[in-house]
C-alpha cells in the first residue's frame, strides 16, 4: 500500500473517530438539556402552588379581620410574612442555581407557612368565625394548596436529583461546566416532610369530656 493511501486511511479513521466523539458529546449535551428543562418545569410548578397560597391569604385575612377583637398582631404577622416572600428576588427563566438565594426563598416561605398556622390557631378562639361558609371554603382551598406544595416540592427534588447526578457522572462531568450546567440546590427535608401539613379548621367542634 502506498504512503498516500496509508495517510488517507489514517485521516479517514480520524474523521470517523471525530464524528463518533461529536455524536457522543452531543448526546451528553442533549441529555443534560432535557434534565435541566425538567428541573425548570418542576420549579415552575412549585412557584405556581406557592403563589396560589399567597393569593389565598388576603381572602383569609379579610375573613378573620371581620371577627370582633381579632388579634391585630397576628394579622400583621402574616401580612408581613407574605410581603417578605415577595421581596425575595430570584432570577427569572428557570430554577435557581444560587444556594444562598434558594435558602432565602425557602426560609421566607417557611416563615409564611408558620405565620399562617399561628393565625389559624388563634382563629380557634372564634367559633362563630370558623363556622362561616367563607371560612369553610378557605379550608378546602388551603388544604388542597398545602398538599400540592408538598407534592411539587418532592417532584422538584426528584428532578434536581436526576439533573445533578447526570452532571457528576462520567463523562458528563467533563463537559457539564463547559456547557454552562451547574449543580442546583434542593428543598431541605424537614421532620415529617413525607406527609403534607394538616390544615385543621374544625375548631368549633365540641370535644368529648
Secondary structure, 3 states (H helix, E strand, C coil): CCHHHHHHHHHHHHHHHHHHHHHHHHHHHHHHHHHHHHHHHHHHHHHHHHHHHHHHHHHHHHHHHCCCCCCHHHHHHHHHHHHHHHHCCCCCCCCCCCHHHHHHHHHHHHHHHHHHHHHHHHHCCCHHHHCCHHHHHHHHHHHHHHHHHHHHHHHHHHHHHHHHHHHHCCCHHHHCCCCCCCCCCCCCCCCCCCCCCCCCCCCCCCCCC
